[in-house]
Amino acid sequence: PIGLQTTAGDLQTTAGDLQTTAGDLQTTAGEVDNTVTITSEMTIITTSITTAITATVMPCTSTTCSIRGKCTDTSSGPLCSCTSSLYGSLYGSGQREIFTTSGDMIDPPTGTDTTLGAPYIDAVSITARGLVTMVSFYANNGCVDSGIQFGAFSTTPPLSSSNTFQLVTQSGPISVDRSSYSTTMQRVDISLCLSSNNPVGCQGNAFVIGQGQYFGSYSSSCRFAYSPVGSSGYPTTYYKYTYNPFTSNPSSAVYVHDFNNVVLQQITIAQLTTANCDNPCQPNPCDTNALCTSGASGTTYSCACTSGYIGSGTIGDCIKPTTSTIIPCPSNTPFGYVATPNGQPASIGVTYIDAVAVNTGGLVTQVSFYAAQTCNDNNIYFGTFSSSGSNQFQLIEQSGALTYDRTSDTDTSMKLVTILLCTSASTPSGCQGNAFLISGGQYFGSYSSQCIWGYAPVSSSSVYAYTYYQQSNAFSSGAPTTGAYSNGYANIVLQYINIQSTIVVLSTVIMSQRHTLQVFEQYQKARLTFVQSVADLATRPQNIETLQNAGVMALLRPLLLDVVPSVQQTAALALGRLANYSDHLAESVVRGDILPQLVYSLADQNRFYKKAAAFVLRAVAKHSPQLAQSVIDCGALDALVLCLEEFDPSVKEAATWALGYIARHNAELAQHVVDAGGVPLLVLCLQEPEIALKRVAASALSDIAKHSPELAQTVVDAGAIAHLAQMILNPDAQLKRQIFSALSQIAKHSVDLAEMVVEAEIFPAAFACLNDTDEYVKKNCATLIREIVKHTPELAQMIVNAGGVAAVVDYVSSTRGNVRLPGVMMLGYTAAHTESLAMAVIVSKGINQLSIALNEETEDHILAATAWALGQIGRHTPEHAKAVAVANVLPRLLHLYMRTDMSEDLQTKAKKALKNILQKCVYLPVLEPLLHEASPNILKHVVAQFSKVLPHDPKARRLFVTSGGLKKIQEIKAE
């Protein structure tokens, strides 16, 4: 109808609100990011580290030193020291601690409460190790809980965007009962118990929190207060609903974060300073020819040999290098072979270990043994064993599997077999396996599953009192374990074990090689420490400018091609966090030619690097269409699409995020994603079992479909609707947000697309989601219904027949603000089509809820949509107009129209709605008040309706005169 077309044209501004609603779907899609990538972090926990007070020159008193210290009077005054070495390692030098309440505590706290049964973890790690001896928090009189817990958490390596934490140590249960206190939030201080000299009323246990660890808490019944802190350094807080990490078997878990710019009051910790008693280098744990250096945390140390010595620095491993070689012993000596072996053969399938340790270490490059004619084995092993005493041995190094076959030999006697071992420096002809190191004090052993080796008796005065053996293969795959061995074979010598004989040749290892390798190891550790530190610093906004000014981009770029995978991955993660912070930093990544390196490495790196690289691409693309185009120009699309075919779901998830961020900007970029073959693979991702992958796949499809009917048709042709429709009742709220977003973006473009969504049989089941507990699920579901009913009367009638109007009316009654908006517009679109559909809205009491919304809402665009919807209901017939008018909306519409502080769009829609209703309304009692209030351009429509009714209704004429209506008309004429 022509009137409907005019009304649709009148809706252009309100239809623009659809774009706002769609934009809100983008925000909703962004919320899924809490599961795959680390964005910004914040703290709800404040720490105050206690400081040590230097004792003055006065006698010892009970308060001079800490409860873990002892006081001694000296000529220069009291001297505090640790009461034991244990206390020294845990509690510092014994100086008395001072508990402070300064720092970030807000007093009195304001704001709302936290959620029950959710652990909260500070996003800022501890900068100095110490002992937590007191905890404080604010709680109201509803706080009654015997299971409050506090503890230290560590992030689970490798460092990534997964927000994964694991409990390290804890206070134990703490009881609080504030039921008899005032209802206001008040501070609660709890001292934690030590092993002696405990404070009065202490609970739980004091616990150590290390540098780089995080502070967390949990309560099932107490709500802790939090307060806004503006632009502080607390951008977010980690938490996990209905999960208690303080169980008997703590495990790592993924946490989410969205408490922005607030601080929880409960975490005030008192720590002792790290001092001289807390020195891991005392007593010296290193070799006498090595130096000990304590780590920054105060709990670790490193050893390094002094000048002139080489080795690891540990006890016994600092020696002077030597270049001497071992002179072989002549044969037939106590350490040599018997020229003609005799005696019975040894057993097969047994690991044999020489009972005599090696005097001087070296490299084993050749092994020899006597074997029987039946010897045919490809699982012969030789190796180095260490002993922990009590016949306990563990494999250290080995030759690898060696092969020998004597079965074609016609000589049935024992024969000498020699096998050359391959080395990295040379590969002798016919060598097998690998040469291996043996050190002084270690033992030589072997194993064969098929070959029988000879042994010969020696004199009883020999050093071979026995031989160790075990009926197993110590050289099997897997981590070598310590095993118990039997000893027997008294006064005999197995031919292969005499490692100082001419048969076993040892090459002395030049120990300077180890020293050289240590230089490279230190360099590798330094690179890894650097990228980890930068990645951690990049999580805090206050550090970004400093990092940029220090030239961090140029330093991270070459590390993307580092030979160490963990360095590569962490460097990419750091770049992603920096690029995610602002478009300026993202542009720096593009200008630095970093993207081509990432794309080049995506094809053949491991899954951890691929996740980090996809995170960088996504962080760059999200800021603007120009930056997203830069990502495409470097060839990233093909690499990202290939990642969608990876087996690992986390790689697919990271790639899907990046594709979604590229496609969301405009139709041209979305078309690039389509042309790269991304849509069919995204639909396959919807079918994966991982919920997080389903979420981002639905979000990406929504970002593609929203731009044009052609792009939406591409998504439909890939079979997306059927898979989306199957998940509308999934219990995961964030997934449902994306499902309804994607379906609404498809349905909005055309009648055909909307009909395809309806044919998926999602109604009336989808109406249940209008009552979902998640606001965005409700809003996106209402948006989908709106996008369907706006197209044709037939589609609108289908929704009405399924009970959709009544469901949407209930939705409008239970929501506010922008969440209410799509429901209001759905009622307007439905009523605009036909008289019968408008009557369906009236019968479902839609006018009452629209009238309430017209009086409750304050934002102009919502009021404009509500006014438009009422106009669509009342414009059809006098009966429709009367139904709207008796709801007393005409004075409110007139008021909105006449207010000069309202937006032009709202005034226009209020005027249009009044005109539509007045032109059909013949119920004079509701029109008469407008004679006294309406402006002339509205009043003419009111008077026109009186002129239509009065000539034919004598009763109405009498009432018109007695009520003063005629007088008002006369006054108008006089004016």
N, C-alpha and C positions, 0 to 999 in steps of 0.2 A: 504493500500500500504506500501511497505517496506520503501520507503522514508519518509512516514508519521510517521512510528514507530521510525525511527531514529530521526526525528525531535522532536517527543514527548520525547524521551530519552534525547535529547539535552536541553529539557525544565525543567529538574529536578530542577535546581536552581531557575529558574523563578517560577515554581510551588511552590517552597518554599515560594515565596512572597505571595502566597495564604494564607499561615499560618499567615503571617504578616497582611494581609487584614482581615483574620478571627479574629486575635487578636484585630484589630481595632474595629471589631464588638463587642468585649467584652468591650472595652472602651466605645463604644456607649451605650451598655446595662447598664454600670455603671452610665451613665448620667441620666438614669431614676430615680436613687436613690434620685434625688432632690425632689421627691414628697413624700417619706415615711420615710425617716430617716434623723435625724440630723447627718450630718457628721461635717467636720470642718467649722468654721465660721470666718468672718473677718470684717474689718471696712473700709468704705470709708469716715468716718466722724471723724474729729479730734476736740477735745474739749480743751479749755484752761480755767480753772477755775480761776476767779479773786481772788486776795488775799486782805485781809483787811490791810490798812495802819494805824498803831497806831499814833494817833494824838500827836504832840509835844506840849510842854508847851508854848502856844502862844494864843492870842485871837482868837475867832471864826471868820472865813471868809466864803465866799460863797462856797468854795470848801472843807471845813474841813470835812463835813459829806455828805452822799449820798443824792440824790434827795428825798429819802424816809425817811431821818433822819432829826432831828433838833439838833441844836448845843446850848449848855449852857456853859457860862464861869464859871469856878470854880477856887478855889485857886491853884489847881494842874494842871490847864489847861482846854482846851475845853472838853466837855462831849457830845458824840453823843448818841441819843436815838431815838426810833421810834416815828413817828408823830401820830400813832394810833395803837390800838391793832391789827387791820387788817394788817397794814403794818408790824407790828412785826411778825405776823405769816407767812407772805409771804417773807419778804425782809431782814430778819436778823436784826442786831443791829443798822443799820443806818450808819455804817462806809463806807467811800467812796470806790467804786470799781475801780480797775485798769484793763483795757482791754489789754491783751498781745497777741502777734502773735507768741510766741515761741511754741515749741512742735513739732508736726508732719507736719506742713505746709511746702510744697516744693515750692520754689520760684526761678526761674520761673517754672511753670508747663510744663511738656512734655507729649507726648503720644497722644492718640486719644480721641474722645469725647464719652460722655455717650449717651444713647438712649432717644429720646423724649417721653413724655407721660408715663414714668415709675417711680413709687416711689422708692426711694433708702433708705434703713434703715441700720444704723451702726450696725455691729454685736457685738460690745462691749458695754455693758450697762454702764450707768452713775454711778460713784462711790460715788458722794456726791450731795445731793439735792441742787438746786439753782434756780435762776431766769435767764432766757435767755433774755438778753437785746440787743444783737447785733448778727447778722449773717454775715458771709463773704463767698464768693466763687469766683472762677475764671470763666470768661465767655468771649466769643469772640463777635464781633460786630453783629453777627446774633441773639443775645439775645434780643428779644422784647417780653415781656410777662407781662400781668397784673394779672396773677393768680398764681404766685410762692408762695408756702406754705412750712412752716417748722413746725415741731411738735414733741411731745413726744409720743412714742408708748410703749405698754406693751405687753408681751407675754401672750397668752390666756392659762389659766390653764386647765387641769393639765399639768405640764411641760412635753413635749414629743418631738419627732423628727419631728413634723409636720411643723416647721417653721411658726407658726401662730402668727400674730401680729394684734393689734387693736389700732387705734388712741385714745389717752387719752385727749390731749389738743393741741392747735395749735396757730400759729401766726396770722391767717387770711391772706387774699390775699395781696401780695406785688407786686408792679409794678417796672419793670426795662426796660429801653430802651437804648441799647448801639449801635444803628444803626449808630450814627455819630462818633463812636470811631474807633480806629485802628483795624485791622483784627487780631492782636495777642491777646492771652488770657491775660486778665487783671483782677486784683482783684477788687471785688465790696463789699463795706461795707455798711450794712443797719442797722440803729438803730431802735429798736422796741419801740413803744410808751408805756408810762405808763399812769396812770390816771391823773397826773399833773406834772408840771416841765419837760415837754418833751424836748428831744434833737431836734435841728433844723432839719427839713426834715425827722423826724421819720415816720415809716409806721407800719401798723398792730398793734399787741399787744404783749407786753412782756408776757411770759408764764413760769409757773413753771414746771421744769422737776425733777422727783423724783429719788431717788437712786434705781438702778435696772431697770430703764426704758431706752428706746433706742431713739436715735435721728434720725429723718427722714426728707425727703424733697420730693418735687414734682414740676415739671414744664412741661407744655405742649409745650413750644416753645423754651426754653433755654437749650442749651447743656452745662453741667458743665464739666470742665477739670478734668482728673485724671492722675496720674503719677505712674510709677512702683516704688515700695519701697523694692524690693528684699525680703529678708527673715525676714521681719518685722512681727509684731503680727497681721497683717491683712490678714488672709488666704482667706477670701471671703467677699462678700457683698450681702445683701438681696435686691431683686427687684421683680417687677411684671409688665409685659408689659401691656400697654393700660388699666391701672386701676388707678383711682384717689381715694385714701383713705380719702382725705380731702373734702368729700361731706357732705351734710346736715345731712345724716344719716349714720355715719361711722359704719362699721361692721368689724368683724374679717376676715382675709383672709390669705391664704397660699402663702408664698413667696418662690422663688427659689434663688439659688446663684451660680455664676460661674465667677465673676470678681476676679481673683486670684492675690494677692500681689500687689494691687494698692490702692491708697488713693484718694478719691474725695476731692477737695479743699474747697467745699462750706461751710463746717460746722465748724466754729469757734465760740464758744459761750462764752459770758461773763456772769458769774454767781456771785451772792453775796455770801459771806461766811455765813454759818449757825452759828448764834451767840446766845447770851443770850435772846434776844427778840423773837427768834424763838424757844422757849421752850414750848412744848405742856403741860408741867406740871405746867405752870404758867398762870393763877391762878390754884391752886390745884383742879383737877377734881375728885379726889378720896375722900373716906370717911376720916373724921378727925382722925380716928384710923388706917389709911393706909398710905403706902409710894407710891409715884408716881415715875416711872422710864421711861424716854423717850427712844424711839426706835432709832435704828441706822440711820434711814432715816430722823429723825428730825420731822416727821409728826405724829408719833404714840406714844402711851404710854401704860404702864401697871400698874395696881394697885395690891398691896399685903398688907393684913392686918398685923399690927405690932404684936409683941409677946404678947400673952395673948388674942388675938382676932382671930376669925375665920370667914371666908366668902370670897366673891369674891373681896373685896376691894373697890367696887363701893360705892357711897354715900348711907348710910343706911344699908350696908351689911357687917359690921364688928361688931360682937357681941361676948360676952363672952359665952362659951358653958354652957349649963345647963342640968341636968339630972332629973329635976323634971317632974312629970306627972300631967295631968289635972284631978282634982277631979270632977266627974260628979255632975251636979246639981240634986236636988231631983225633982220628977215629980210635975206637977201642979204649978210650979213657972213661973214667966214671961218668962223664957227661956225654959220652959218645955212643955210637951204635955198636952192637955186637956184630961182628963181621958176618957170621952165619946165624941168623935167628933160629931159635928152636923153642921147644915147649908148645903147649896147646894154644890155639888162637883165642883172641878176645871175643866177646859176644857182639852181636849186631844190635842196632836200635838202642844203643847206650851212649850217653854223654860221658866222656872221660876227661878229668881235669888233673894235671900234674900237681903233685903235692908240694913241689918246690917252686917258690916264687922267683920271678925274674930279678936279677941283680941290677941290670942296666937296661933302660928302655930303648926302644927303637922302632923301626918300621919292618914288619914281617913281609918279605917279598917273595919267599919261596918256602914250600912245605914238602916234606918227604915222609914216606911211611912204607912198611912192608905189607903187602896185600896178597891174599890168596887168589888162586886162579879163578875162583867164582865171583870175584869183585866186579860188579856192574851196577853203578849207582850214579844218579844225577842229583843226589841230595847229600853230598859230602860237605861238611862245614869245619872251619877252624876259627878260633876266636880268642879274645882276651876276657878274662873273668876277674872280678874283684871279690874279696872275701870280707865278711863282717864277723868272722869267728864262728865257732861251734858248727863247723862244716857247712856254713852258709855261703853260697856263691851267687853272683849275679853277672850275667853277660853284659860286657861294656861295648866291645867292637867285634866285628866279624868279617870273614872273607866273602860272605855270600855263598850261594850254592855252587859247588864245583862238580864236575862230571869226570868219571873214569870208568873204562870198560876193559877188563882182562879176559873176557870169556872166549875170545878167539885165539888166545895163547894156548899152545899145546903143552907147555911146561906147567905141571901141577904144583910146583914148589912155590914157597913164598918168594916174592920178588920186590925189589926196591922201586917205589913209584915216586916221581918228583913232579910237582906242579908249580909253575911260575904264576905269581899273582900280578895282576895289572896295577899300575900306578898312574897317577895323573901326569907325572913327568915323562913316563915312557911306557910303552905297551909292547913288551917282548913278544916275539912270535910264539903263538900258541898259548899265551897267558889266559888265565881265567879269573873271574871274581875280582876282588879288590884287595890290594895290600892294606894292612891295618896296623894301627899303633899298639904297642904294648909298653907299659911303663914299669919302672922298678917297683917291686912289691906286688905286681899283678901276676896272674896265673894263666897258663896256656892250656886250651882244651879243644876237643874235637867231637864230631858226631858223624856216624854213617848208618844209614838204614839197611844197607845191603852188603857192605864190604867187611870181610873178616881180616883184622890186622894182627900181625904177629907180635909176641913179646918174649923176652928172654930173662931167665933168672940172673941176678947179680949177687955179689957177696953180701953177707948180712951186715957188714960194716958200711954198706952203701947208704947214701942219703935218701934213697928211695924206699922209705919204710913202708909206704903203701901208695895207692892211687885212689882218687875220689871218683865215684861213678854214680849215675842216676839213670834208671830205666825210663828215659823220656828224651825228647828233643828240646834242648834249651835254646835252639836257634830258630824255633818256629816263629811265624809271623805274629805281630802284635807287640805290645810293650813288654820288654823283658822283665821278669820278676825274680825275686830272690828265692832260691830253692835250697832245701836241705839235701846233702849228698852223703852217701855211705862211703866208707873207706875199706879197702881190702887189697888183694893182689900184693901181699907182703914181699918185699925184696925182689921185685921184678921191675923191668923197664919196658914200657910200651915204646915202640920205635919212633912214633911220630911226635913224642912229647919233649924230647931233648932239644930244647930251643937254642942251646949254645953250641950244638954240634955243627959239623960241616954241612949237614943236611938242611938245617934251618938257618937261613942267612938273614941277619938283622942289619938294617941300615940306620945309623943314628940320625934322629931327627934334629935338625938345626933349630934350637928352641927360639931363635930370633923370628922364625916364621910365625910362631904363636903371637909374639909381640907385635909383629906387623899386622896380623889379622885383628888384634885388639884395637888398633888405630881405626880400622874400618868399622868395627863394631861400635866404637864410641861415636864415630861420625853418623852411623845409622841411627843410634839412639838419640843423638842430638836432633836429627831431622824429624824423627817421630815426635819427640818432645815438643819441638817448635810447632808443628802442624796441630798437635793436640791442644796446645796452649792457645793458639790463635782461634781454633774452632770453639774453645770454651769462652774466650774473651768476646767472640763475635755474638754470643747469645745475649750480651748486655748492651743496651743501646748507648750507654755512656762511654763505651769503649770504641765505638765505631769510628768516630772522627780521628782519634789517636792512631788507630790501626791504619787508617787511610793515609794520614800524614806521614806515617813511618814507611810507606811504600810497600804495604803488605801484598798488594796484587802482584807486583813484579817478583816478589819473593816466592809466592805460592805457585806461580805459573810453571816454572821448571819442575816443581815437585809433582806435578800431575803425570810426568813421565818417569818418575823415580823407579828404580829397580825393585824397591820394596813395596809390595802391594798395600800394606797398611798405611804407608806414607802417602801413596797415591790417593787412597780412599779418603783419608782424613783431610788432605789438602783440598779435595773436591768438596767435602762437606763444609770446610771453612769458607770456601768461595761461595757456596750456595747460601750460607747464612749471611754473608756480607751482601751479596746481590739481592737477597730477599728483603733487606732493610730499606732500601730506597732505589728509585729509578736512576739516581746519579751514580750509585755504586754499580748497578746493573750495566749502565753505559760504560763504566770503566772496564768491566769484564769483556764487553764487546770490543772496545778500543784496544784492549791488550791482546787481541787475537787468541783468547783463551778458548773460545767456543770450538774452533776447528780441532784443537788438541783433544777436547773432551769427546767430540764426535768420532775422531779417529780411534780413540781408545775404547769406545763403547763396543765395537764389534768383537774384540777378542779378550776383553778383561773379565774378571770374575764377577759374581753377582753383587758383591758388596760395592765394587767400584761402579757398576752399572746403576745401582740405586743412587749413589752419591752424584754421579754425572747427570742423571735424569733430574735430580733435585736442583742442580745448578741451572739446567736448561729451563726448568719450570720457574725458578726464582727470577730469571732474566725476563722470560716471556710474559710474566703476569702484569708488568707495569704499564705497558702501552702497546698499541698495534705496531709501532715502529720497532720496538725491541723484539716483539714476537716475530716480525719479518726478518730481523737479523738472525734469529735462531733458525728460521727456515733456510735462509741464504747460506748458512754454513753446512747444510746437508743433514740437519738433525732429524728431520721427519722420517727419513728412511731408517735411520738407526733406531729411533724410538719405536717405530712400527715393528721392527725386528725384535725388539725387547718384549713386545706383546706376545711373541711366540716362545718366550723363555719358559722353562719348567717352573722356576721359582716364582711363587705368586707375589712376593714383595717387589721383585723387579717389574713385573707386569703393572703392579699398583703405581710404582714411581713413574713409569712411562705413561700410564694413563693420565696421571695428574698433569704431566707436562703437555700432552696432547690437548687436554681440556683447557688449560690456560692459554694455549695458542689459539684454539678455535673460538674462544668466548668473545674476542674483540670485535670481529666483523665477519661478513659473509665471505669475503675474499680469503681470509686466513682459514676459515672453516673449510672452504672448498679445497685448499691445499691439503688439509688433513684427509679429506675424502679421497682426493686424487692419489694420495700415498697408500691407499688401501687400509686405512685405519678403522673404518666403521665395522666391517665384518668381524675383525678381531676384537673390537670393543664389545660387540654383541656376544662373542664367545666368552669374554671376561665376565659378562653378566651371569653366565652359567657355572662359573667356578664356585666352589663351596665357601671360600673365604668372604666373610661379610664386608670387610674393608675394601676388597677388590670390587665387589658388587656396587658399593657406594660410589666409588670414583668412576667406574664405568658408566653408571647411570647419569652421573653428573656431567661427564664428558659428552655423552650422547645428547643430553639436554642442551649443552653449549653449542653443539653443532646444529641441532634442529631448530633453534630459536630464530635463526637469521632469515630464512626464506622458505617458501613452500617446496622448492626444489631440493634443498638440503634436508628438510624434514622427510620428503619422499624417499631420499636415499637411505635415511635411517630406517624408515618403514620397510623398504625393499630388502633390507638385511635381516628382517624378521625380529626387530627389536620389540615391537608391541606385545607379541605373545609372551616373551620372557619377562617384560616389565609387568604385564598384567598378573602374572603368576605370583608376584611378590608384594602385592598391595597390602596384604594382611600379615606380612612378616613382622615379628615382634620387635625388630630393631628400628627405632624411631628415625635415626639418621638415614637409614636405607630408604624408608618410606618417604622421607622428605624428597630424596632425589628421584624416586619412582614417579611421584605425582608431578614433580617439576618437569621431568622428561615428557610425560604423557601430555601435560598441558601445553608445552612448547610445540609438540606435534599437532595437537588438535586445534590450535589457535589460527592456523593459516588458511584452511579451506574446509568446505563442507565434506569433501571426500575424505580428507584426513581425519576429521572429527568422527565421521561415520565408521572409519576403520578402528578407531579407539573404542567406540561404543560396541562394535561387533566383537571385541575381545571379551565381552560379557563381564565387565568389571562392576556393573551396576546390577542390583542395589548394594552389593557387598561393600563398595567403596564408601557409601554413606556412613558406615560405622566409623570411618576415620575422621569424620567431622567432630566426633566426641573424643578424639585421641588426647592423651595428656600432654603431648608435645605441641606447642603453639604452631610451629612451622609445618608440622604434618597437617594440622587442621587447615591452615591457610592455603597450603599448596593443593590440598584436596578440593577446597572451595574454588580455588582458581581454575582447576581442571573442569569442574562442573560449569563454571561461568563461560569458559572458552568453548564448551560444547553447545550450550543453549543459545549462544548469541547468533549462531549461523542461520538456522531455519526453524519455522514453527514445528516441523515434524520432530526434529531433534529435541526441542524444548518440551514437546508433548511426551516424548519418550521418558525424559527425566521426571516429568510430573507424574506420569503413570507409575513409575517405579518408586514414588514416594519422596522424590528429591526436594520438592518445594517445602514440604513440612520439615525435612531434615535441615534445610538451609535456614529456615525461619528459626528453628531452635539454635542453630549455629550463630546467627546474628544476635540472638538474645543472650548468649553466653560469652561473647567476645567483645573486645574494645579496640579502638584505634585502627591501625593498618591491617590487623588480623581480621577485623570485621568487614573491611572494604570489599573483598571479592564476593562475599555473601550478599551484600547490599546490591552490588552491580548485577549479580546473577538474578535477583528478584526483578530488577529493572529490565534486563534483557528478556526475561521470560514474559513479563507483562506487556512488553512492547509489541510482541508479534500479533496476538489476536485477542478479541474480547474474552473468549473462553479461558485462555491462559492467564489473562489478567484477573479473571474471576477466581481462578484456582489460587492465585496469590492472596486474594482477599479472603477466601474461605479458610486458608491456612493461617489466618491472622497475621499475614505479613505486614499489613499496614500499621498495626499496633507497634511492631518491633521497629519499623522504619521511623515511626513517629518518635519512639524513645531515642533512637539513634540521632534523630534530628535535634533533639534537645540535649543529649549527653555529649556528643562529639564537639571538639573545639577546633580541629584542623580544617582549613577551608576545603581541601580537595575531597575529604570524606563527606563534609556537609554538601558539597556540590553533587557528589554521586548520589547521596540520599535524596536530595531535592529532585534530581533527574529521575530516579526510580519512582518516586511518588507521582511525578508528572506522567510517566508512562502508564501507571495503573489508572489514573483518573481521566485520561484523555479519550476513552473509548465511547462511553454512553453516560446518560444522566445517572444511572444506577451506580456505575463505577465512580463517577465524580462525587456522588453523595457519600459513598463509603469512605472516600479519602477525606472529604470535608468534615464529616462528623467526628473524625479522629482529631480535630482541632489543629490541623497542621497548617491551615491557610494563614492564620496570624503569624505563625513562626516563619513561614516562607516570606510573607510580606516584610517581617522584621529583618530577615537576612538580606532581602533585596534592597531595603532602604538604608542599611548601615553603610556608611561611607568607608569604614575601616576594613571591610571585607574585600576579598580579591575580585577582580573583574569577572573571572570565570564563575565564581560562586554567585555573584549578582545576576549574571546572565542566565544561569541555570535556574535560579530561584524565580526569576521573572518568567522564563519559559514554562516552568512547572505551573505557576499560578495561572498563566494564560490557558494552558491545556485544560486545567481542572475547571476554571471559571467558565470557559466556553461550553462546557457540557453540564455544568451544575445548575439545576433548577430548584434546589432546596433552599428557599429564601432565608430561613432562620440562620443559616451559617453564613449567608452573604451579607446580611444587614450590618453586622459589626464592621465590615470592611468599608461601608459608606462613610464612616467617621474617621478611618485611619489611612485608607489607601491613597497613594499619590495619583494624580490625574491620569497617567498612562495606564494604571491598573484599574482605576475607578471606572473608566469607560467600559471595561469588560463586565464589571459588576452591574452597572446601570443597564447594560444591554440585556443581561439575564433577567432583571426586573421587568424590563419592557416586553420580554417574551411571555412572562407568566401572568402579570397583573391583569391584562385585558381579558383573560379567560378564567380568572379565579376571584369571585367577589369576596370570599373570606380573606384571601391574601391581601386584597386591596384594603379592607378595613384594618387589618393588622398593620399594614404598611403605614397607614395614616396615624393610628394610635401609638405606634412605637417611635414616631418621630422621623421615619424614613422619608416621608414626603417633604417635611421641613428641610431635611438635609439636601434633598434634590433641589428645592427652591433656592437654598443658599448657594448651591453650586451654580445654578443658572444666573443668580444675581452677580456672582463673581465673574 
